[in-house]
Amino acid sequence: MSLKSMTGFARADGALSGVTWHWEARSVNGRGLDVRVRLPPGYDHLEPTVREAVGKRMVRGSVTVNLSLQREGGTTHIRLNEAALAQVLTAIDRVRQLTGSDRVRPEAVLALRGVLEITEPVDDDATIVARNSALLASLDTALDGLVSARRGEGRRLEDIMAAQLTEIDRQVGIVEKAPGRTIEAVKSRLAEQVARLVESSSVLDPQRLAQEAVLAVTRADVEEELKRLRTHIEAARELLAEPGAVGRKFDFLAQEFNREANTLCSKASDPDSTRAGLALKTVIDQMREQVQNIE
């Protein structure tokens, strides 16, 4: 199994030195590799490393990597800024003098900006280095999980597309063996058409009629389209087994499938070939939808 989807999700958690974190990595379809990184304040320096780690594992897809981080309870400190409080109280005294109001609630005073200060503990260099190392190890776990999820979805896609190629192969076989494509059937249809023309017109150039008959037969011949479809089926099966990112190749090949099926349908001159051609187009359209998910 070689196909990888561009769709997947993974998560990894970690904790160290009073800090817990969660990495989330998700990806959806994309024409190229589009990486979006969301990091909490103070951790922007990790972004280049995150992008590099994604680029080493994935070639295509819109990938979003998110880090949420929280300090454990008890590590955050609240400090009363007495200097700021003194200024606030002085202002309150002045307000009382001017307004005569004596309504002051302590919680209202504490809610004023600067009166209470929330401080985080300052980590030493060794703690910061150790935490960054642990964060990146968790990132690797999340990204490896995302790759695994994309592979799992790729296996499902491979099964679906293998079945679709089998159906395309079957429909091509139906056209190849269609009774209406035999020389005798073509001659019979042509004879009927010529007879109708002769009945409808008394002035017909026999030489021109013969030329038109040859052109009609040539336009109705789908042998080249069938050969190219057979070639495309073989190429698609080889791509299913090819390692690496094959999504772009499959996209181009699916367009070629569609082109040949359209031509076949426009040329088909008997009911069996027409029905098989329409069924062929339906399966190819379904396959083209799946191809959009391949890395």
C-alpha positions in Angstrom: 0.0 0.0 0.0 1.6 3.3 -1.1 -1.1 6.0 -1.3 -1.4 8.7 1.3 -4.4 10.9 1.7 -4.2 14.6 2.5 -6.8 14.3 5.2 -6.0 13.4 8.8 -5.9 14.4 12.5 -3.6 13.7 15.4 -2.9 15.0 18.9 -0.1 14.7 21.4 0.0 15.8 25.1 2.9 16.5 27.4 3.9 18.1 30.7 7.1 19.3 32.3 8.1 21.7 35.1 4.6 22.7 36.0 3.4 23.3 32.4 1.0 21.0 30.4 0.5 21.3 26.7 -1.4 19.8 23.8 -0.4 19.7 20.1 -3.1 19.3 17.5 -2.2 18.6 13.9 -4.8 18.3 11.1 -4.7 18.4 7.4 -7.1 18.7 4.5 -6.8 18.8 0.7 -4.5 21.4 -0.9 -2.8 22.0 -4.3 0.6 22.3 -2.6 1.9 22.2 1.0 0.3 25.1 3.0 1.4 25.1 6.7 -0.4 27.2 9.3 1.1 27.3 12.8 -0.7 28.7 15.9 1.5 29.1 19.0 0.9 30.8 22.4 2.7 34.0 23.2 6.4 33.5 24.0 6.7 30.4 21.8 6.9 32.0 18.4 10.5 30.9 18.2 9.3 27.3 17.6 7.5 28.2 14.4 10.5 27.6 12.0 11.1 24.2 13.6 7.4 23.3 13.3 7.3 24.2 9.6 10.5 22.2 8.9 9.2 19.2 10.7 6.0 19.3 8.6 7.9 19.7 5.4 10.0 16.6 6.1 6.9 14.5 6.4 4.4 15.8 3.9 4.5 17.1 0.3 0.9 18.3 -0.2 -2.1 19.4 1.9 -3.3 22.3 4.0 -1.8 21.5 7.4 -2.7 23.3 10.6 -0.5 22.8 13.7 -1.8 24.2 17.0 -0.1 24.4 20.4 -2.1 25.1 23.6 -0.2 25.5 26.8 -1.2 25.9 30.4 0.6 26.3 33.7 -0.5 24.0 36.5 -2.4 25.6 39.5 -0.4 27.3 42.1 2.4 28.5 39.8 0.7 31.8 39.1 1.1 34.6 41.7 -1.1 37.6 42.4 0.6 40.6 43.9 -0.9 43.8 45.2 0.7 46.9 43.7 0.6 49.1 46.8 1.9 52.2 44.9 -0.8 52.0 42.4 -3.4 51.3 45.2 -2.2 54.5 47.0 -2.8 56.6 43.9 -6.2 55.1 43.4 -7.2 55.8 47.1 -5.9 59.4 46.8 -8.1 59.8 43.7 -11.1 58.3 45.6 -10.6 60.8 48.4 -10.7 63.6 45.9 -13.9 62.2 44.3 -15.5 62.1 47.7 -14.6 65.8 48.3 -16.0 66.8 45.0 -19.2 64.7 45.0 -19.9 63.9 48.5 -20.3 60.3 47.6 -19.0 57.7 50.0 -19.8 54.5 48.0 -16.6 52.7 47.4 -16.4 48.9 47.1 -13.1 47.1 47.6 -13.7 44.7 44.7 -14.2 47.7 42.4 -10.9 49.1 43.5 -9.1 45.8 43.0 -10.7 45.5 39.5 -8.9 48.6 38.4 -5.9 47.9 36.1 -2.6 47.9 37.8 -3.8 47.4 41.3 -3.5 43.6 41.2 -0.6 42.1 39.1 -0.7 38.6 37.9 2.8 37.2 37.5 4.1 34.0 36.0 7.2 32.4 37.5 10.4 33.1 35.7 12.0 29.9 34.4 15.8 29.5 34.3 17.6 28.7 31.1 17.9 25.0 31.8 14.1 24.7 32.4 13.4 26.5 29.2 15.7 24.3 27.2 14.3 21.2 28.7 10.7 22.3 28.1 11.4 23.2 24.4 13.0 19.8 23.9 10.0 18.1 25.4 7.6 20.2 23.3 9.4 19.3 20.1 9.4 15.6 21.0 5.6 15.9 21.5 5.3 17.7 18.2 7.1 14.8 16.5 4.6 12.4 18.1 1.7 14.5 16.8 3.1 14.8 13.3 3.9 11.1 13.1 0.4 10.4 14.2 -0.9 12.7 11.4 1.2 10.9 8.8 -0.2 7.6 10.1 -3.7 8.9 9.8 -3.1 10.0 6.3 -1.7 6.6 5.4 -4.7 4.9 6.9 -7.0 7.1 4.8 -4.7 6.4 1.8 -5.3 2.6 2.2 -9.0 3.2 2.1 -8.6 5.4 -1.0 -6.4 2.7 -2.6 -9.1 0.0 -2.1 -11.8 2.3 -3.6 -9.7 3.3 -6.6 -8.6 -0.3 -7.3 -12.3 -1.2 -7.5 -13.0 1.7 -9.7 -10.2 0.7 -12.1 -11.6 -2.8 -12.2 -15.0 -1.4 -13.2 -13.4 0.9 -15.8 -11.6 -2.2 -17.2 -14.9 -4.1 -17.3 -16.7 -1.3 -19.2 -13.9 -1.0 -21.7 -14.2 -4.8 -22.3 -17.9 -4.4 -22.9 -17.2 -1.8 -25.6 -14.5 -3.9 -27.1 -16.9 -6.9 -27.4 -20.0 -4.9 -28.3 -21.8 -6.7 -31.2 -22.5 -3.4 -32.8 -18.7 -2.8 -33.4 -18.3 -5.8 -35.7 -17.6 -5.2 -39.4 -20.9 -6.9 -40.3 -22.9 -4.6 -38.0 -21.1 -1.5 -39.2 -21.8 -2.5 -42.9 -25.5 -3.1 -42.1 -25.9 0.3 -40.4 -24.1 2.0 -43.2 -26.2 0.2 -45.8 -29.4 1.3 -44.1 -28.2 4.9 -44.0 -27.2 4.9 -47.6 -30.6 3.4 -48.5 -32.4 6.2 -46.7 -30.3 8.8 -48.5 -31.0 7.2 -51.9 -34.7 7.2 -51.2 -34.7 10.8 -50.2 -32.7 12.1 -53.2 -32.6 11.2 -56.8 -29.3 13.0 -57.4 -26.4 11.4 -55.5 -22.8 11.3 -56.7 -21.7 7.7 -56.1 -18.0 8.7 -55.6 -19.0 11.4 -53.0 -21.3 8.9 -51.4 -18.4 6.4 -51.0 -16.2 9.1 -49.5 -18.8 10.0 -47.0 -19.3 6.4 -46.1 -15.6 6.0 -45.3 -15.7 9.2 -43.2 -18.7 7.9 -41.3 -17.0 4.6 -40.5 -13.8 6.4 -39.5 -15.7 8.8 -37.1 -17.4 5.8 -35.5 -14.2 3.8 -34.9 -13.2 3.9 -31.2 -10.3 1.5 -31.4 -7.7 4.1 -30.6 -9.7 5.4 -27.6 -10.0 1.8 -26.3 -6.2 1.3 -26.7 -5.5 4.5 -24.8 -7.9 3.6 -22.1 -6.2 0.3 -21.7 -2.9 2.1 -21.4 -4.3 4.5 -18.8 -5.6 1.6 -16.7 -2.2 0.0 -16.7 -0.5 3.3 -15.8 -3.0 3.9 -13.0 -2.4 0.5 -11.5 1.3 1.2 -11.6 0.8 4.5 -9.7 -1.2 2.7 -7.0 2.0 0.7 -6.3 4.4 3.6 -6.8 6.1 5.0 -3.6 5.9 8.6 -2.7 3.5 11.4 -3.6 1.6 10.5 -6.7 -1.5 12.8 -6.4 -0.4 15.2 -9.2 0.3 12.3 -11.6 -3.0 10.7 -10.8 -4.8 14.0 -11.3 -3.3 14.3 -14.8 -4.1 10.7 -15.6 -7.7 11.1 -14.5 -8.1 14.0 -16.9 -6.8 11.8 -19.7 -9.3 9.1 -18.7 -12.1 11.6 -18.9 -11.0 12.9 -22.3 -11.0 9.4 -23.8 -14.3 8.5 -22.3 -15.9 11.7 -23.7 -14.5 10.9 -27.2 -15.7 7.3 -26.9 -19.2 8.5 -26.0 -19.4 11.0 -28.9 -18.3 8.3 -31.4 -20.4 5.4 -30.1 -22.9 4.3 -32.7 -24.5 1.3 -31.1 -26.6 1.0 -27.9 -24.2 -1.3 -26.1 -21.2 1.0 -26.6 -23.2 4.0 -25.7 -24.4 2.5 -22.4 -20.9 1.3 -21.5 -19.5 4.7 -22.4 -21.9 6.5 -20.1 -21.1 4.0 -17.3 -17.4 4.6 -17.9 -17.8 8.3 -17.6 -19.7 7.9 -14.3 -16.9 5.7 -12.8 -14.2 8.0 -14.0 -15.9 11.0 -12.5 -16.1 9.1 -9.2 -12.4 8.3 -9.4 -11.5 11.9 -10.1 -13.2 12.9 -6.9 -11.1 10.4 -5.0 -7.9 11.6 -6.7 -8.4 15.0 -5.2 -7.6 13.5 -1.8 -4.3 11.9 -2.7 -1.1 13.5 -1.6 
